Amino acid sequence: MIRPVLALPLLALLAACAAPQSAERRAAPAEARVIADQSPLTRLEVQEAQALLNRLGFGGGEPDGVVGPRSRAAAESFQLDAGAPATGAFDRGLLLMLRASAEEAGVATAAAPAPVSN
């Protein structure tokens, strides 16, 4: 049992430790904010996400709309870089985060990937 005399300093110490953490979260840059929308993507949206991963330098492979190991690894790398949990999931949250990062970086955000030359 904690004595009442010790409880107040202990509570003050706990409050002081928690305060900087919440202040750091408020000061996080926009690109580090996580968008937690887990709605599934259409094949065209997956293609867009793959193209954006490529344009942002994460090497998502050929934008074919199919999530394979290379695409998932690129998504995980992007998520880690953005301060999000690295799930590798291709969901609405990932696409919105990619669009925001691409806009900040001045990268094209067209819904369809750039045409492939034959």
N, C-alpha and C positions, 0 to 999 in steps of 0.2 A: 504494500500500500504506500502511496506517495504522500508524504506529509504536506499539509497545506502551505507551509512556508516554502517548500521546494517547488510546488506546483506552479506558482506564478512565474518564477524565472524560467522554468522549463517551457511553459506556454509562450513566453516572450521569445525564447530562443527558436522554437518551432515556427512561430510567425515570421521572424526575421529570415529564417532559411527559405520559407515559401515565397516571400515577397519578390526577390529578384527573379525567380523562375517565371512568375506570371508577367513581370515587366518585360522580360526577354521575349516572351511569346507575343506580346503586343507590338514589339519593335521589329518583328520578323519581316523581311522584305516580301513583296507581293509574290515573287516567284517561288517562295518557300511555303506558301500557304497550300494546304492540302484540300482538294475538293473531293468530298466523300460521297459521290453519286455512283452507285454500283450498277446502274442500269446497263443492260447489254448493248453492244454496238452492232449496227448492220455491217455487212461485208464492205460496203463503200466507206463507212466510217473507220473500219479497221484499216483499210487502204490509206485513208487520210492520216491516221495515227502513225502508220508505218512510214509514210512519206515524211511526216513531220519529224519523226525520230531520226531519219536519215539527214534531213536538212539541218537539224540541230546538232549533228555530229555523233549520234549514238549508234549508228550502223544497224538499223533495223532490218536490213536485207531488202529483197525485192518487194515493193508494195503490191502484194497480190490479194490482200484481204483474208489471208489464212494465217492464223497465229501459230507459228512454229517456235522451236527452241530459240532461234536467233532473235526473233521479234520479242519473245518473252524476256530474254536476257537484256535486250536494249531497253525495254520498258522498265525493268528492274533498275538498271543503271540510271535512267532518267529520274525515276522515283527517288532513288537514294540521293541524287544530286539536288533534287527539289526539296529534300527534307521530308518526304512522304514515306510511309511504310512500303518496302520493296516487295510488292506482291506479284508484279509482272502481269497483273490482270488487265485485259483490254476492256475497260468499262467507260462509262460517260465521264467519270471523274478524271481518268487519264487523258481522254481526248480534250476536255476543257483545260486541263493544266498544260497540255502540249500547245494548244492554241494560244493561251496566254503567254507562254514562254516564247513561242515563235513571234508573236506580236512585239514583245519586248526586245527580241533580238533582231527585229526587222526582217524576218524570214517570211516568205510567202506562205499564206495559210489557206490556199484554195481547197475546196472540198475534194477535188479530184487531184491525184498526183500528176506531176509533170508527164507529158507524153514520152513514151519510150521509143527511140529511133530504132528502126529495123535494119 
